[in-house]
Amino acid sequence: MIESGGTETFSREDPAHIESNIHATRQEVDRTLGELQSRLSVRRRMSAALDKMTPDITRMIRLDHTHVLAAFRRFRPRMSEVRKRALVENVCLALDVHAQLEEEIFYPAMRQIGAASDMLDKSVPEHEEMRGFIRSLRGMEPLDAAYDETFRKLMRTVLHHVADEETVLLPLAEELMPDELGHLGRLMTARRIELLKPHAAEAAATTIRTFPIGAAAAAAGVLAVGWLLIRGMTGSSRSH
């Protein structure tokens, strides 16, 4: 980055260097995603049908992580402009919703039981850092020189945030408030539907463009589930 006259501008980095950085980040995403999928598969074998309909809050957060990391894994600097924009918009919407849900529901519940206050204190600033990258990306076009590098920085920030939650916050929640996880999951599901409802068309379109048709529902996780729930609710209300 070059600073000039108090303003910041991005240098036009060598595309091969940017792609190399993204490839290295994607390898880290692969490792993290593999660990998450392993944990989820164990939980799936233990889950009843009701749990699939209304997952507990820690499982829902892990599904959010898996959704975003799966999208990161599909990112390529040389993918088409249309597909790249869809993938980035899908990730940005998912992270916006995820951060708000955590700040409104999960973090207050953790503070109430006095758990991991130091980590919670830095979690919201990490969300703000992500939101800064999201605002930058939404103000760019996929062909802009800084687009890929900004998305790579978002990827790195999210990976660090996910690691903290997966290794500290979620296990603590499962240890210290196991009886509250289902209730909090239901609260998060209801609030997710409220937050996604104005963006249902965007979520649907970008999910379809981001993931292969056959794998969209499985790979996209709760963002896809959210807009499918909204479609089902609005569809049933129209049928009446």
Sequence and secondary structure as in RCSB ss.txt:
>XXXX:A:sequence
MIESGGTETFSREDPAHIESNIHATRQEVDRTLGELQSRLSVRRRMSAALDKMTPDITRMIRLDHTHVLAAFRRF
RPRMSEVRKRALVENVCLALDVHAQLEEEIFYPAMRQIGAASDMLDKSVPEHEEMRGFIRSLRGMEPLDAAYDET
FRKLMRTVLHHVADEETVLLPLAEELMPDELGHLGRLMTARRIELLKPHAAEAAATTIRTFPIGAAAAAAGVLAV
GWLLIRGMTGSSRSH
>XXXX:A:secstr
 EEETTEEE     HHHHHHHHHHHHHHHHHHHHHHHHHHHHHHHH  HHHHHS  HHHHHHHHHHHHHHHHHH 
 TTS HHHHHHHHHHHHHHHHHHHHHIIIIIHHHHHHTT  HHHHHHHHHHHHHHHHHHHHHHTS TTSTTHHHH
HHHHHHHHHHHHHHIIIIIHHHHHHH GGGHHHHHHHHHHHHHHHHGGGHHHHHHHHHHHS GGGHHHHHTHHHH
HHHHHHHHHHHHHH 
